[in-house]
Amino acid sequence: MDRDDTLRHLRAEARAQVERLDQELLELFAASRSSNADDEHDPEGSTIAFERAQLTALLAAGRRRIADLDDALDRSAAGTYGGCERCGRPIPAERLAARPFATTCVTCAAQ
């Protein structure tokens, strides 16, 4: 699988995760509307508000990942993929393997 195929595959996975989380959030909203439970004082577990906040945070992270992968695909198409946006040096292959959407080399990322 070449780099662009890998990026597209990762994007499709992230998109599927976002769609699943979005559906879970909609189901949580529907369940909370039909329930008269006092979730703020439930000693049995997390509140609906906590679950909603957790799902919302996961959705935001998933959407950021999609945007990062879209940017990586754009850089690939422009021929700038794999170059550090700060110093211009190549991003090590190991870093790109771990973070295919990385925009900085290890040195610049640590600054």
C-alpha positions as CSV (number, residue, x, y, z in Angstrom):
1,M,0.0,0.0,0.0
2,D,1.5,3.4,-1.0
3,R,1.5,6.5,1.2
4,D,-1.7,8.0,-0.3
5,D,-3.5,4.7,0.0
6,T,-2.5,4.5,3.7
7,L,-3.6,8.0,4.3
8,R,-7.0,7.4,2.6
9,H,-7.4,4.1,4.6
10,L,-6.7,5.9,7.9
11,R,-9.1,8.7,6.9
12,A,-11.8,6.1,6.1
13,E,-11.3,4.5,9.5
14,A,-11.4,7.9,11.3
15,R,-14.6,8.8,9.3
16,A,-16.3,5.5,10.3
17,Q,-15.3,6.2,14.0
18,V,-16.8,9.7,13.8
19,E,-20.0,8.4,12.3
20,R,-20.3,5.8,15.0
21,L,-19.6,8.3,17.8
22,D,-22.0,10.8,16.3
23,Q,-24.7,8.1,16.3
24,E,-23.9,7.2,19.9
25,L,-24.3,10.8,20.9
26,L,-27.6,11.1,19.1
27,E,-28.8,8.0,20.9
28,L,-27.6,9.4,24.2
29,F,-29.6,12.6,23.5
30,A,-32.7,10.6,22.6
31,A,-32.4,8.5,25.7
32,S,-31.9,11.5,28.0
33,R,-35.0,13.2,26.6
34,S,-37.2,10.1,27.2
35,S,-35.8,9.6,30.8
36,N,-36.8,11.4,33.9
37,A,-33.8,10.1,35.8
38,D,-31.9,12.4,38.1
39,D,-28.5,11.8,36.5
40,E,-26.8,14.5,38.6
41,H,-27.4,12.5,41.8
42,D,-27.1,8.9,40.5
43,P,-24.8,7.0,42.9
44,E,-24.6,4.0,40.4
45,G,-22.3,5.5,37.9
46,S,-21.4,8.3,35.5
47,T,-23.9,11.0,34.7
48,I,-25.4,11.5,31.3
49,A,-23.6,14.9,31.2
50,F,-20.3,13.1,31.7
51,E,-21.1,10.6,28.9
52,R,-22.1,13.4,26.7
53,A,-18.9,15.3,27.4
54,Q,-16.8,12.2,26.8
55,L,-18.5,11.5,23.4
56,T,-18.2,15.1,22.4
57,A,-14.4,15.2,23.2
58,L,-13.9,11.9,21.2
59,L,-15.9,13.4,18.3
60,A,-13.8,16.5,18.3
61,A,-10.6,14.5,18.3
62,G,-11.9,12.3,15.4
63,R,-12.8,15.3,13.4
64,R,-9.3,16.8,14.0
65,R,-7.7,13.6,12.8
66,I,-9.8,13.7,9.6
67,A,-8.7,17.3,9.0
68,D,-5.0,16.3,9.7
69,L,-5.3,13.4,7.3
70,D,-6.9,15.7,4.6
71,D,-4.0,18.1,5.1
72,A,-1.5,15.3,4.7
73,L,-3.2,14.2,1.5
74,D,-3.0,17.8,0.2
75,R,0.7,17.9,1.1
76,S,1.2,14.7,-0.7
77,A,-0.5,16.0,-3.8
78,A,1.6,19.2,-3.6
79,G,4.8,17.2,-3.2
80,T,5.6,18.7,0.2
81,Y,4.6,15.6,2.3
82,G,7.4,14.5,4.6
83,G,9.1,17.9,5.0
84,C,9.1,19.8,8.2
85,E,6.9,22.9,8.0
86,R,9.2,24.7,10.5
87,C,12.8,23.9,9.4
88,G,12.3,22.3,6.0
89,R,14.3,19.2,6.8
90,P,12.8,15.8,6.1
91,I,10.6,14.2,8.8
92,P,12.1,10.8,9.8
93,A,10.3,7.8,8.3
94,E,9.8,6.4,11.8
95,R,7.9,9.5,12.8
96,L,5.8,9.4,9.7
97,A,5.1,5.7,10.3
98,A,3.8,6.5,13.8
99,R,2.1,9.8,12.8
100,P,1.4,9.8,9.1
101,F,0.0,13.3,9.3
102,A,3.0,14.8,11.2
103,T,3.9,18.3,9.9
104,T,7.2,18.7,11.9
105,C,10.3,16.8,12.5
106,V,11.0,15.4,16.0
107,T,13.3,18.3,16.9
108,C,10.8,21.0,15.9
109,A,7.9,19.1,17.5
110,A,9.8,19.1,20.8
111,Q,10.3,22.8,20.8
